[in-house]
Amino acid sequence: MPNHKLLSLLLALGAFLAAFVAPAAAQRAPQPIDPPDYESDERRIDDRWEREGEPLEVRIDSSKERYTIGQDVVLYLETNRDARVWVFSEDDRGATRVLFPNAFDQDNRLRASRGVRIPAGSYRLTAGPPEGRRKLLAVALDERIDVPRFRFPRSTTRAPFPVIDDLETFLREAREAADDADRRPIRPFSEDEPWNAVERPGYDDGNVEGGFDEDILLIRVGQSGGADYADEPPAHDPGSKPGSLEVRSNVQNAEVFLNGRYWGRTPFEAELRPGSYDLLVRREGYVPYRTKLNIRAGYVRTVSVRLLRE
């Protein structure tokens, strides 16, 4: 019957194809696969978790404490977590410039514990006038936090370090962004590493704790040949041994000014020449504290400051 003939033809065709397919399949036999190293993966996750559990820290340093005008300046940056970093420079006249990022070095992302050098590339960073103290401020924001929509002045190859007039606005927005990220879930670190999905207490919600930090470095700029630096407070008796000043405040990281010049942040300690000083302690959002004090040779003067909300 025709149906029997059709069936026989299909069986013969199947046997014919099997003779060619079977050898090819044998050649593509699956190779043995090493079992996954779960212990290594777990260790890698634990290392990342320990690092991310620490508050963000940024450090800025320089190859020298004193520079002469026209001398090349070298800075070093490092963070303990993946972060974006900005560097600003403020002179005694109050002019603040954006040093990093700039037109020559636009990527301000730093990897955890991998220090970077500034400048890095085809440009130079030189100490310019005026003489006196330079306050170098490094600001770090966890890479997972959305960057504030702050409008920075434009950096060009002809003017790579523009003046910024509203640094305090940027600092406030960066702190607010970090505070918001401390309370809400955000995106994971990257597409292939969804670390915020790891089931760990206090971390599986994706929050970022301690995602903001800043560090200050003070350097001095003067004329070649070791000319006198204009930022030293006046001394009544240069030949006598120094005294010490300690400033404590109820608000951490308040700025300390002596005779109108920036010296550091609270908690503050410094050796000073004996004499009279005008002390100013301030922090954004608080009423500034002002007083006059005398530093005596060989004595420690401690000032406790309570800043009140504006």
Secondary structure, DSSP 4 states (H G I P E B T S, - for coil): -HHHHHHHHHHHHHHHHHHHHHHHHHHTPPPP-PPP-HHHHHHHHHHHHHHHHSPP-EEEEES-SEEETT-B--EEEEESSSEEEEEEEE-TT--EEEEES-SS----EE-TT--EEES-SS---B--SSPEEEEEEEEEEETTSPPP---PPPP-SSS-S-B-S-HHHHHHHHHHHHHHHTTS----SBTTB-GGGS--TTTTT---SS-EEEEEEEEEEE-TTTPPPTTSPP-S-TTSPPEEEEEEESSTT-EEEETTEEEEESSEEEEE-SEEEEEEEE-TTB--EEEEEEE-TT-EEEEEE---B-
